[in-house]
Amino acid sequence: MQDTEFYERLLGLSKPWKVTDVDMDIAAGEVRVKVTCNTTVWVGDAGQRLHVHGHEQRRWRHLDTCQFRTIIEASVPRVLDPADGKTQMVQVPWAGPRSGWTLMFEHFVVRVLLACTTLSDALRLTGLEWHQAQGIMSRAVERGLQRRKLEQVDYVGLDEKSFRRGQDYISVMTDLVAQRVLEVQPGRDTAAVLKLWELLPENTRQQVQAAAMDFGAAYAAATRQAVPHALIVYDKFHVSQMLSKAVDTVRRQEHKILMGQGDDTLKGSRYVWLRGLEKMSDAEFLNFQQLVELSLKTSRAWEHKELFAAFWEQRTAAEGAKFFARWLKRVMSSRLEPVKKAARTLKTHLQGLLNYFTHPITNALTEGLNSRIQLLKASARGFRNFDNYRIRILFFLGGLDMLPALSKSHGN
């Protein structure tokens, strides 16, 4: 088999495309495959016959041949579009539009990028520069979003994630059932979250039954405006965080007072109060039990937090409402202002808590994806450009079908 025939088969070429020459430059470590197109008339996508009006010289990076960098070179026909009188370059069968890589090479790079722990590892394996890999990821995400099916998105999660330093955030929307990131948007105000919702097709938004979120007013306001039919479910893990923060505030206040009296009972106990009982060793549990039995404000605050956990175990919203009323009465009769403040916040958002019994969803998946986003950010040592940040998130966490498929020639 001749070299020209080998590359024709490798690229899947048929008439009018033909490999006319294969040149190996050993010094440069490069193989150049020259392709020609022998036709004066081109058949367009709609079956119309278009006349060739000139050619344009193009180059594409292909998979290496025996560790030699392989370049496809072709003089690509430009055809006249009678509708507007302008010429345009025809689509070659081995590469996508506006691409500097063959489909086979893109396929390989996408798989390598997905398999590698860091982008730098992928760059070493593929021999690409950073901006080239970013370009391939952008094309892959564009391809994946075009193929993505969103007919059934029942539950979504909304959360924020830091972008750059300071108060610079993005909003993240996840599909809680399919376990994927749907979209991201810069900012976390109402306008930003509303834009996030609007990025979903109208028919998809109509399918959403409920959205899990924290107590941020912007997320609720935008959700009520964009999907008024969907129920808002306040995330129970954020509730736990709020109550844990209240316990820690009580601990700090009490510790300061005790230290002023020469009592270091609470010294070094911060994480003991925040750690779940199931995570304690036997020795830690015995020490913690001794702390709880002391007449401390912190232990009473901790008991209120632990009691609230039973709220999520109620069978119905009606039972949940009764439980909350009893719990709230008990908390408000205490003198623990940080816990009372948290309880008042929960009362304000009670309906969103009770919606959990209709749609028992949480943002645990979203939080998990946020952790993976943080790893992407740390691996890249931060992002200055939001578009690159978005592409990286959707590439790795969007659950997209991104591998390119070979196209077909339309020539005669």
VENQUIVEN-V735411 format. One record per pair of residues at least 6 apart in sequence whose C-alpha atoms are under 8 Angstrom apart, sorted by the first residue. I is the first residue (numbers start at 1). J is the second residue. D is the distance in Angstrom with one decimal. If there is no record, write none. Layout:
# VENQUIVEN-V735411
i=[I,I]
j=[J,J]
d=[D,D]
This chain:
# VENQUIVEN-V735411
i=[3,4,4,4,4,5,7,7,8,8,8,11,12,13,13,14,15,15,15,15,16,16,16,16,16,17,17,17,17,18,18,18,18,19,19,19,19,20,20,20,20,21,21,21,22,22,22,22,23,23,23,24,24,24,25,25,29,29,30,30,30,30,31,31,31,31,31,32,32,32,32,33,33,33,33,34,34,34,35,35,35,35,36,36,36,37,37,37,39,39,39,40,40,41,41,41,41,41,41,42,42,42,42,42,42,42,42,43,43,43,43,43,44,44,45,50,50,50,51,51,52,52,52,52,53,53,53,53,53,54,54,54,55,55,55,55,55,56,56,56,56,56,57,57,57,57,58,58,58,58,59,59,59,59,59,60,60,60,60,60,60,60,60,61,61,61,61,61,61,61,61,62,62,62,62,62,62,62,62,63,63,63,63,63,64,76,76,76,77,77,78,78,78,78,79,79,79,79,80,80,80,81,81,91,91,92,93,93,93,93,94,94,94,94,94,95,95,95,95,95,96,96,96,103,103,103,104,106,106,106,107,107,109,109,109,109,110,110,110,110,110,111,112,112,112,113,113,114,116,118,119,119,123,123,123,134,137,137,137,138,140,140,140,140,141,141,141,141,141,143,143,143,144,144,144,145,147,147,148,148,150,151,151,151,152,152,153,153,153,153,153,153,154,154,154,154,154,154,155,155,155,155,155,155,155,155,155,156,156,156,156,156,156,156,156,157,157,157,157,157,157,157,157,157,157,157,158,158,158,158,158,158,158,158,158,158,158,159,159,159,159,159,159,159,160,160,160,160,160,161,161,161,161,161,162,162,162,163,163,163,163,163,164,164,164,168,169,169,169,170,170,170,170,170,171,171,171,171,171,171,171,171,172,172,172,172,172,173,173,173,173,173,173,174,174,174,174,174,175,175,176,176,176,179,179,180,180,180,181,181,181,181,181,181,182,182,183,183,183,183,184,184,185,185,185,185,185,186,186,187,188,188,189,189,190,190,190,190,190,191,193,193,193,193,194,194,194,194,197,197,197,197,198,205,205,206,206,208,208,209,209,209,210,210,210,210,210,211,211,211,211,211,212,212,212,212,212,212,212,213,213,213,213,213,213,213,213,214,214,214,215,215,220,223,223,224,231,231,232,232,233,233,233,233,233,233,233,233,234,234,234,234,234,235,235,235,235,236,236,237,237,237,239,240,242,243,243,243,244,244,244,246,246,246,246,247,247,247,247,247,247,247,248,248,248,248,249,250,250,250,250,250,251,251,251,251,254,254,255,255,255,255,258,258,272,273,277,291,292,293,297,301,301,304,304,304,307,308,308,311,311,311,312,314,314,315,316,316,317,317,317,317,317,320,321,328,331,331,331,332,332,334,346,369,373,376,376,377,377,383,394]
j=[22,19,20,21,22,19,19,33,14,18,19,94,94,93,409,409,37,38,411,412,37,38,39,411,412,35,36,37,38,35,36,37,38,33,34,35,36,33,34,35,36,33,34,35,31,32,33,34,31,32,33,30,31,32,31,32,68,69,68,69,70,71,65,68,69,70,71,70,71,72,73,70,71,72,73,72,73,74,72,73,74,75,74,75,76,75,76,77,52,411,412,51,52,49,50,51,52,411,412,49,50,51,52,79,410,411,412,49,50,410,411,412,50,410,410,79,80,81,79,80,77,78,79,80,77,78,79,80,87,77,78,79,75,76,77,78,89,75,76,77,78,89,73,74,75,76,73,74,75,76,71,72,73,74,100,71,72,73,95,99,100,101,102,69,70,71,72,100,101,102,105,69,70,71,72,101,102,104,105,69,70,104,105,108,70,89,90,92,89,90,87,88,89,90,87,88,89,90,86,87,88,87,88,97,409,409,406,407,408,409,102,103,104,406,407,101,102,103,406,407,102,103,407,404,405,406,404,136,403,404,403,404,122,126,133,136,136,137,140,402,403,403,122,125,126,119,122,396,122,379,379,380,129,130,133,388,391,392,395,391,395,402,403,404,391,394,395,400,402,401,402,404,400,401,402,400,400,401,400,401,204,203,204,207,204,207,175,177,204,205,207,208,175,177,207,208,209,210,175,176,177,208,209,210,211,212,361,173,174,175,176,208,210,211,212,172,173,174,175,176,211,212,213,362,363,366,171,172,173,174,211,212,213,214,219,363,366,171,172,173,213,214,366,367,169,170,171,172,188,169,170,171,172,370,168,169,170,169,170,382,383,386,382,383,384,187,186,187,188,184,185,186,187,188,184,185,186,187,188,192,193,196,181,182,183,184,185,181,182,183,184,196,366,180,181,182,183,366,181,182,363,365,366,365,399,397,398,399,369,393,394,397,398,399,394,398,196,199,390,394,196,390,192,193,195,196,390,192,386,193,218,219,218,219,217,218,219,221,222,222,218,219,222,223,222,223,225,226,205,222,223,226,226,226,227,227,229,227,230,229,230,231,230,231,232,233,359,223,230,231,232,233,232,233,234,235,361,362,363,219,220,232,233,234,235,362,363,234,235,238,234,349,232,230,232,230,352,355,352,355,352,353,354,355,356,359,361,362,349,352,353,356,362,353,361,362,363,353,362,362,363,364,346,305,342,305,339,342,274,302,305,301,338,339,342,273,298,301,302,305,338,339,270,273,274,298,338,297,298,301,336,338,266,270,297,298,297,298,264,265,266,267,264,265,288,302,285,299,299,299,336,336,339,327,331,339,327,324,327,320,323,324,320,320,323,357,357,358,354,355,356,357,358,354,354,343,339,340,343,340,343,340,353,397,393,392,393,383,389,389,400]
d=[6.5,5.3,6.3,6.1,6.3,7.2,7.0,7.7,7.8,6.7,5.9,6.3,7.7,7.4,8.0,7.4,7.9,8.0,7.0,6.8,5.2,5.3,6.2,5.8,6.1,6.7,5.8,4.6,6.8,5.5,5.4,6.4,7.9,7.0,5.8,4.4,6.4,8.0,5.8,5.8,6.7,6.1,5.2,7.4,7.0,5.8,4.6,6.3,5.7,5.1,6.5,6.0,4.4,6.3,6.1,7.9,5.2,6.2,5.1,4.6,5.7,7.4,7.4,6.2,6.1,4.6,6.1,5.9,4.8,5.9,6.8,7.4,6.1,4.8,5.9,6.1,4.8,5.8,7.2,6.1,4.7,7.2,5.8,6.1,7.6,7.3,7.0,7.3,7.8,7.4,6.8,6.1,5.2,6.4,5.6,4.6,5.7,7.6,7.0,5.7,4.9,6.1,6.8,7.3,7.1,5.1,6.3,4.7,6.0,5.7,5.7,6.8,6.7,6.7,7.4,6.0,6.2,6.8,5.5,6.0,6.1,5.7,4.4,6.6,7.2,5.5,5.3,6.3,7.3,6.0,5.4,7.4,5.7,5.2,4.3,5.3,7.9,5.3,5.1,6.4,7.0,7.5,7.4,5.8,4.4,6.2,5.8,5.5,6.4,7.0,6.6,5.6,4.6,6.6,6.7,5.6,5.1,6.6,7.9,7.6,4.7,4.7,6.0,7.8,6.2,4.8,6.4,6.3,4.6,6.1,7.1,7.6,5.2,5.6,6.6,6.2,5.4,7.0,5.2,7.3,6.2,6.8,5.2,7.9,5.1,6.7,6.9,7.6,5.9,6.1,5.9,5.1,4.2,6.0,5.1,5.5,6.4,6.9,5.7,4.3,6.7,5.9,7.4,6.7,7.6,6.7,6.9,5.1,5.2,5.2,5.5,5.8,7.7,6.7,6.8,6.4,4.4,4.9,7.8,7.7,7.3,6.6,7.9,6.0,7.1,6.5,7.8,6.7,7.7,7.0,5.5,5.9,8.0,6.8,7.9,7.7,7.4,7.1,7.4,7.7,6.8,8.0,6.1,7.9,8.0,6.8,5.5,6.8,5.9,6.3,7.7,7.6,6.5,7.1,7.4,7.5,6.9,7.4,6.6,6.0,7.4,4.9,6.8,7.6,6.7,6.7,5.7,7.3,6.3,7.6,5.7,7.7,4.9,4.9,4.6,6.9,7.9,6.9,6.5,7.2,6.1,7.5,5.9,7.7,6.9,6.4,6.6,7.5,6.5,7.9,6.1,5.7,7.9,7.4,5.9,4.4,5.3,6.9,6.2,5.6,6.6,5.8,6.0,5.3,5.7,7.7,7.8,6.6,5.4,4.8,5.3,7.3,6.8,4.9,6.4,7.9,5.6,5.0,6.5,6.3,5.5,4.7,6.1,7.7,5.8,6.1,7.1,5.8,4.9,6.7,7.1,6.2,5.1,7.9,7.2,7.7,7.4,5.8,5.4,6.9,6.3,7.2,7.1,7.9,6.5,5.7,4.5,5.9,6.7,5.5,5.3,6.3,7.1,6.8,6.0,4.3,6.2,4.9,6.1,7.8,7.2,7.9,7.0,6.9,7.0,7.1,6.4,5.2,6.4,6.6,5.5,4.3,4.8,6.1,5.6,5.3,6.2,6.2,5.5,7.5,6.7,7.7,7.3,7.9,6.2,4.6,6.7,6.0,5.5,5.4,6.2,7.4,8.0,5.7,4.3,5.1,7.2,6.2,6.2,6.2,7.8,6.5,7.5,6.9,7.9,5.8,5.0,5.5,7.7,7.7,6.6,5.7,4.7,7.4,7.7,6.2,6.8,7.5,8.0,7.4,6.7,6.4,6.4,7.4,7.4,5.9,8.0,6.6,7.2,7.8,7.1,7.8,5.3,7.6,8.0,4.3,6.5,6.5,5.4,7.3,7.1,6.2,5.9,7.8,4.9,7.1,7.7,6.5,7.6,8.0,7.6,6.4,7.4,8.0,6.5,7.1,7.9,7.7,6.2,7.4,4.8,6.4,4.7,4.5,5.8,6.8,7.0,8.0,6.9,6.4,5.2,5.9,6.2,4.7,5.7,5.7,6.6,5.8,5.8,7.1,7.9,7.4,6.5,5.2,5.5,7.9,6.6,5.5,5.6,6.0,6.7,7.8,7.0,7.8,7.8,7.6,7.6,6.9,5.4,6.9,4.8,6.0,7.8,5.5,5.7,7.6,7.3,7.8,7.8,5.3,5.5,7.6,7.8,7.8,7.7,5.1,5.8,7.8,6.5,7.5,7.5,7.4,7.9,7.6,6.7,5.7,6.8,6.4,6.2,7.8,7.0,7.7,5.0,5.2,6.8,7.7,6.4,5.4,5.9,7.6,7.4,6.9,6.9,7.6,7.7,7.9,6.6,7.0,5.7,7.2,7.2,6.6,7.5,7.5,7.6,5.2,7.1,7.3,7.4,7.9,5.8,7.1,6.6,7.7,7.0,7.1,7.2,7.3,5.1,7.8,7.4,6.9,6.6,7.9,6.9,8.0,7.8,8.0,7.1,5.9,6.4,6.9,7.5,5.5,8.0,7.3,5.8,8.0,5.3,7.2,8.0,5.5,7.5,6.6,7.1,6.5,7.2,6.1,7.4,5.8,8.0,7.9,7.9,7.4,6.5,7.6,7.6,6.8,7.9,6.1,7.7]
